[in-house]
Amino acid sequence: MSALGVGIVGGGYMGKAHSVAMASVGAVFNTKLRPKLEMIAASSVESAERYREQFGFSRAAPNWQALVADSKVGAVVIASPQDTHREIAEAALALGKPVLCEKPLADTLEDARAMVAAAKAAGVVNMMGFNYIRTPASQFVRQLLDDGAIGDVTWFRGEHTEDFLADQAVPHNWRCEGIANGNMGDLAPHPINAALALMGPIAEVMAEIETVHRTRPGGAVTNDDHAQIMCRFASGVKGHIYSSRVATGRKMGYAYEIHGTKGAIRFDQEDQNAVWLYKAEGPEATRGFTKILTGPAHPDYEPFCLGPGHGTGYQDQIIIEAKDFLTAIETGEARWPTFRDGLAVAEVIDAAWHSAQNGAWAPVTQD
């Protein structure tokens, strides 16, 4: 086993999740590389010191520049606002340090493309923080599709729906300003990433993007609340993606449904330890969706628990992500999803904006 000093930029919601994951991953997966919580940086020295004490880091950094440059930091996790991602990643990659970056890759398509170019030029391990697609259930669905369990796929529907801004009486806050903080920057990347992972590249889109509540107590809302995207995959299959932060009643509505010539699959993150599988075989009277509970027979489940149906949770997804990042560093081989996969999501979002503005189908342009 070898120690790896990890530096995390950002100590908020995702900064804490990554800190816990890096502290746990070695014990859960018995990784050859063992992360050491070396240094954390935040928006101020005081915040960094508070996170250092809370999460167990050795040191608090005065700023992200000092963290990236520190000789004891061997890998960098970026969990700061989107508009900071490019500068931090480029600095770390230039020093040959592997980078795990939270989604979305950047706040603009230009910056996302620049980050992919920097990673390619540096030849350094890079990975994106799309964690929902890493559940044992969704990994199992990818296997089912690869094995042709439901025949030729004919249709895909994906969504990410939550209701944290469904009530117009919720006061104006930071989520109500800036494109990157709106639905298209915050929630939409997740179902788009799922669509790309399960179905392959998207060729063109037709989108509607809308702000439902244009004002809130304290100010005007300047970004979007929800969006619907019709899409045509490069394979020719039709699909639909919906994302919303005003979907009343939905708490973690990361869900998808896939139809094929020989069956169908359903998944809902609010029941994240189950996959619903329908197979068009046997007598019609006995056909129906079968609920499959995840267990040790499914990817990345057994290290957490030997009991089928006992389940994994949100934090476990981040631990699986940390394991993949460490494996990529150890082997020197890229692990999905890389920065390029993050750029693919940004390209779909860019096309969706063009479609919504022009009221027409828009091609997804790949760099």
Residue pairs with C-beta under 8 A, 6 or more apart in sequence:
1 26
1 31
1 32
1 33
1 34
2 32
2 33
2 34
3 33
3 34
3 35
3 36
4 33
4 34
4 35
4 36
4 74
4 75
4 326
4 329
5 35
5 36
5 38
5 39
5 70
5 72
5 73
5 74
5 75
6 22
6 35
6 36
6 37
6 38
6 73
6 74
6 75
6 76
6 77
7 38
7 39
7 40
7 41
7 61
7 67
7 68
7 70
7 73
7 75
7 76
7 77
8 15
8 18
8 19
8 22
8 37
8 39
8 40
8 41
8 57
8 76
8 77
8 79
9 15
9 40
9 41
9 42
9 64
9 67
9 68
9 76
9 77
9 78
9 79
9 80
9 84
9 88
10 41
10 42
10 78
10 79
10 80
10 81
10 102
11 19
11 40
11 42
11 47
11 48
11 50
11 51
11 54
11 55
11 79
12 79
14 79
14 102
14 129
15 40
15 42
15 51
15 79
15 80
16 51
16 54
16 55
17 79
17 314
17 315
17 318
18 77
18 79
18 100
18 102
18 129
18 318
18 322
19 37
19 40
19 51
19 55
19 56
19 57
20 55
20 315
20 318
20 319
21 315
21 318
21 319
21 321
21 322
22 35
22 37
22 77
22 322
23 35
23 37
23 55
23 56
24 319
24 322
25 31
25 35
25 319
25 322
25 323
25 326
26 33
26 34
26 35
28 303
28 304
28 319
28 323
29 303
29 319
29 323
30 303
31 323
31 326
31 327
31 330
32 326
32 330
33 326
33 329
33 330
35 75
35 322
35 326
36 58
37 55
37 56
37 57
37 58
38 57
38 58
38 59
38 70
38 72
38 73
39 57
39 58
39 59
39 60
39 61
39 67
39 70
39 72
39 73
40 48
40 51
40 52
40 55
40 57
40 59
40 60
40 61
40 67
41 48
41 60
41 61
41 62
41 63
41 64
41 66
41 67
42 48
42 50
42 51
42 60
45 60
45 62
48 60
48 61
48 62
49 60
51 57
51 60
52 58
52 59
52 60
61 67
61 70
64 80
64 84
64 88
65 91
67 73
67 76
68 76
68 88
68 91
68 92
68 95
68 97
69 91
69 95
73 97
74 97
74 98
75 97
75 98
75 99
75 100
75 325
75 329
76 88
76 89
76 92
76 97
76 98
76 99
76 100
77 99
77 100
77 101
77 102
78 84
78 85
78 88
78 89
78 99
78 100
78 101
78 102
79 102
79 129
80 88
80 102
81 107
81 180
82 104
82 106
82 107
82 180
82 185
83 106
83 107
83 180
85 101
85 102
85 105
85 106
85 107
85 111
85 115
86 106
86 111
86 112
86 114
86 115
88 99
89 99
89 101
89 115
89 118
89 119
89 126
89 339
90 114
90 115
90 118
92 98
92 99
93 99
93 118
93 119
93 121
93 122
93 124
93 126
94 118
94 122
96 122
96 124
97 124
98 124
98 125
98 126
98 127
98 325
98 328
98 329
99 119
99 124
99 125
99 126
99 127
100 126
100 127
100 128
100 129
100 321
100 322
100 325
101 115
101 126
101 127
101 128
101 129
101 339
101 342
102 128
102 129
103 128
103 129
103 130
103 189
103 190
103 193
103 342
103 345
104 112
104 180
104 185
104 189
104 342
104 345
104 346
104 349
105 111
105 112
105 115
105 116
105 128
105 339
105 342
105 343
105 345
105 346
106 112
106 114
106 115
106 346
107 178
107 179
107 180
107 185
109 346
109 347
109 350
112 339
112 342
112 343
112 346
113 343
113 367
115 339
115 342
115 343
116 339
116 340
116 342
116 343
116 367
119 126
119 338
119 339
119 340
125 325
125 328
125 329
125 332
125 334
126 334
126 338
126 339
127 321
127 324
127 325
127 328
127 334
127 335
127 337
127 338
127 339
128 337
128 338
128 339
128 341
128 342
129 321
130 189
130 190
130 193
130 337
130 341
130 342
131 314
131 317
131 318
131 320
131 321
132 138
132 190
132 193
132 194
132 254
132 269
132 317
133 139
133 193
133 194
133 197
133 337
134 300
134 317
134 320
134 321
134 324
135 269
135 272
135 273
135 294
135 312
135 317
136 273
136 294
136 298
136 299
136 300
136 301
136 312
137 267
137 272
137 273
137 274
137 275
137 294
137 298
138 194
138 197
138 267
139 298
139 299
139 300
140 275
140 292
140 294
140 298
140 299
141 198
141 258
141 265
141 267
141 275
142 197
142 198
143 299
144 150
144 265
144 275
144 277
145 153
145 198
145 258
145 265
148 262
149 260
149 262
149 263
149 265
149 277
149 279
150 258
150 259
150 260
150 261
150 262
150 263
150 264
150 265
150 277
150 278
150 279
151 260
151 261
151 262
151 263
151 280
152 260
152 261
152 262
153 199
153 235
153 237
153 258
153 259
153 260
154 237
154 238
154 259
154 260
154 261
155 237
155 238
155 239
155 258
155 259
156 195
156 198
156 199
156 233
156 237
156 238
156 239
156 240
156 256
156 257
156 258
156 259
157 239
157 240
157 241
157 242
157 256
157 257
157 258
158 191
158 192
158 194
158 195
158 239
158 240
158 241
158 242
158 255
158 256
159 191
159 241
159 242
159 243
159 244
159 253
159 254
159 255
159 256
160 187
160 188
160 190
160 191
160 242
160 243
160 244
160 253
160 254
160 255
161 187
161 242
161 243
161 244
161 247
161 250
161 253
161 255
162 187
162 244
162 245
162 247
162 250
162 251
162 252
162 253
163 245
163 246
163 247
163 248
163 249
163 250
163 251
164 170
164 175
164 245
165 175
165 176
165 213
165 225
165 245
165 246
166 245
166 246
166 247
166 248
168 213
168 215
168 216
169 216
169 217
170 216
170 217
171 216
171 217
171 218
172 216
172 217
172 218
172 219
172 220
172 221
173 218
174 181
175 181
175 182
175 186
175 223
175 245
176 216
176 219
176 220
176 221
176 222
176 223
177 221
177 222
177 223
178 185
178 222
178 223
179 185
179 223
179 224
180 186
181 223
182 223
182 224
182 225
183 209
183 223
183 224
183 225
183 226
183 227
183 243
183 244
183 245
184 209
184 223
184 224
184 227
184 243
184 349
184 352
184 353
185 223
185 349
186 245
187 243
187 244
187 245
188 227
188 229
188 241
188 243
188 349
188 352
189 345
189 346
189 349
190 243
190 254
191 241
191 242
191 243
191 254
191 256
192 202
192 229
192 241
192 345
192 348
192 349
193 337
193 341
193 345
194 254
194 256
195 202
195 231
195 233
195 239
195 241
195 256
196 202
196 341
196 344
196 345
196 348
197 336
197 337
198 256
198 258
199 233
199 235
199 237
199 239
199 258
200 233
200 234
200 235
201 233
201 234
201 344
201 364
201 366
202 231
202 232
202 233
202 234
202 239
202 348
202 351
202 364
203 231
203 232
203 233
203 234
203 363
203 364
204 231
204 232
204 351
204 361
204 362
204 363
204 364
205 229
205 230
205 231
205 232
205 348
205 351
205 352
205 355
205 361
205 362
205 364
206 229
206 230
206 231
206 355
206 360
206 361
206 362
207 227
207 228
207 229
207 230
207 351
207 352
207 353
207 355
207 356
207 362
208 227
208 228
208 356
209 224
209 226
209 227
209 352
209 353
209 356
210 224
210 225
210 226
210 227
211 221
211 223
211 224
211 225
212 225
212 226
212 246
213 221
213 225
213 246
214 220
214 221
215 221
225 244
225 245
225 246
226 242
226 243
226 244
226 245
226 246
226 247
227 242
227 243
227 244
227 352
227 356
228 240
228 241
228 242
229 240
229 241
229 242
229 348
229 352
229 355
230 238
230 239
230 240
231 238
231 239
231 240
231 241
231 348
232 238
232 239
233 239
244 250
247 253
250 270
251 270
252 269
252 270
252 272
253 268
253 269
253 270
254 268
254 269
255 266
255 267
255 268
255 269
255 270
256 265
256 266
256 267
257 264
257 265
257 266
257 267
258 264
258 265
258 266
261 280
262 279
262 280
262 281
263 277
263 278
263 279
263 280
264 277
264 278
264 289
265 275
265 276
265 277
265 278
266 275
266 276
266 278
266 289
267 274
267 275
267 276
272 311
272 312
272 313
273 293
273 294
273 309
273 311
273 312
274 291
274 292
274 293
274 294
275 291
275 292
275 294
276 289
276 290
276 291
276 292
277 289
277 290
277 292
278 287
278 288
278 289
278 290
279 287
279 290
280 287
281 287
293 308
293 309
294 301
294 308
294 309
294 311
294 312
295 301
295 307
295 308
295 309
295 310
296 302
296 305
296 306
296 308
297 308
300 320
300 323
301 312
304 312
304 316
304 319
305 311
305 312
324 335
324 336
325 335
327 335
328 334
328 335
343 367
344 366
347 364
347 365
347 366
347 367
348 364
350 365
351 362
351 363
351 364
351 365
352 362
354 362
355 361
355 362
